[in-house]
Amino acid sequence: SDPEDTEEVTEVVCLESDLQDGQMKEVDVGRHSVLLTRCEGKYSAIGNQCTHYGAPLSKGFFSGNKLRCPWHGSCFNVLTGDLEEFPGMDSLPCHKVKIENKKVYVSECVVFVCVCCLKDSTRLVFLHFVVFNSFLGAASLTCAETLRQENFGGRIIMVTREDLLPYDKTRLSKVMNVSSDTIMLRSMEFFHQYDIEVWLRKEALSVDMDKKMVTFDDGTVQNYDQLLLSTGCRAKGLDLPGMKLDNVKMLETPEDARQIHASCLGCNVVLLGTSFVGMEIASYLLDKASTITVIGSSEVPYQNTFGLEVGKITMMMLLEKDVRFHMIDSVTEIRGMNGKVKEVVLKSGKVIPTDVLIVGIGSIPNTEYLKGTKIQTNSKNFVIVDKCMRTNVPDVFCAGDMAFFPLTIAKNQLVNIGHWQMAQAQGKIAALNMLNKATELTSIPFYWTVLLNKTIRYAGYGEGYTEIVMKGQFQFEERKFLALYIKDDEVIAAVGLNYDPVVSAVAERLLSGKVITKEEAQSDDPSWLQVS
């Protein structure tokens, strides 16, 4: 309806004494679900839906003036609605609050919508080129948005070798028959509105960092003032002759996802690899494929990240659904007939009939175009950066899956973490430092994986843990668990299933620098997390 025809709705939602500091309450005002919070004696009202996937924030973790989403760990400031930790896409709308006669009134009208991009109408006098060679999109999109949000008025160019605008790659292994337009992160109108140029179907072949010039595969050359490298990674193939056969699949794009969905219906599927993508695809195909066989190099799925205890639980969940496992094994031969996969031979000697082989054994950084440059990489060709996402070459930044960076909670150990939320955080940090707003990356890694329509959430960095404190029950349909990873008598990471919002609470504790001791982790008293 026309805004002029609508009246502002203001409603009494509670008494001033109803909420104590640190408490929140979901209320309906007009057509809006609003979250009322009280912090330091002051009432605030913000939108109740997370701007990532719409989770009810009333079920999240509220501490100080920070509110964490229970599903994927997005963090918002309850006083301003500002997005402080990804993967949220935008800040939250704020609603007017007033207190009269000890009653709390909230208005339906939004006083200040903190849209992610607030661009200054004045353009800088000089043209300032920032080129992104983007493959996946999370880091480069967030960088571009942050530049505009911080009132940068120069020219921004995003370049991708794909034919799609940046999309949510995390969805591909969860909903494989996905139509591309349903996973777009922003519309073309958005890029026009904020004057961000997007060049599709272009790939960088080389970068001349002395002349500040990028050469593309179509022969064009583009100068830059500052450059963000965020070309991501690609799926690693098997070094075997049969990789070229039809129906050997790897997942990288929405088209790959649709092809895997279509080719697996009613077929014998073999999945090589037991990390997140492999397990999500196995879970997705349960009611679609005829048989599913998983081959892994470790004892249990996710062993490197989650450890044996959690790996066993996830393996049991899939075994109950008739998924077959061949662990501590590998594929040594892919046999075909008439150009299609017929069977795979394992190192153990087993031969498995195969209609479709899906290979998910990790990824390789897309850094070939950096050969011959001064950019410093590690032995696996990931780009080394500092906490400001700067490479060793002036005016060249790097973010996303290809970055090798110092992680604050791991005592600044250099790590590579190929997760969505971390790529977004790095894109924002790169943008701020491009604008000489010195800011270091302090985010806590937070990621999630879906198994049998249940989401397992993980926060922290568990490498080098020495023991695990397990909570919960693991039987039948009531399956829920929380695993707390301990190193040097402190919690360094947590993984949970049906334990919301504890993993988000752990992320917030880790970010605030407050140690969670082993003693607290072992305690049956949950008050250390302020979660009932």
Buried (B, 14 or more C-beta within 10 A) or exposed (E): EEEEEEEEEBBEBBEBEBBEEBEBBBBEBBEBBBBBBBBEEEBBBBBBBBBBBEBBBBBBBBBEBBBBBBBBBBBBBBBBBBBBBBBBBBBBBBBBBEEEEEEBBBBBBBEEEBBBBEBEEEBEEEEBBBBBBBBBBBBBBBBBBBBBBBEBBBBBBBBBBBEBBBBBBBBBBBBBEBEBEEBBBBEEEBBEBBBBBBBEEBBBEBBEBEEBBBBBEEEEEBEBBBBBBBBBBBBBEBEBEBBEBEBBBBBBBBEBBBBBBEBBEEBBBBBBBBBBBBBBBBBBBBEBBEBBBBBBBBEBBBBEBBBEBBBBBBBEBBEEEEBEBBBEBBBEEBBBEEEEBBBBBBBEEEEBEBBBBBBBBEBBBBBEBBEEBEBEBEEEBBBBBBBBBBBEBEBBBBBBBBBBBBBBBBEEEBBBBBBBBBBBBBBBBBBBBBBEEEBEBBBBBBBBBBBBEBBBBBBBBBBEBEEBBEBBEBEEEEBBBBBBBBBEEBBBBBBBBBBBBBBBBBBBBBBEEEEBEBEBBEEEEEEBBEBE
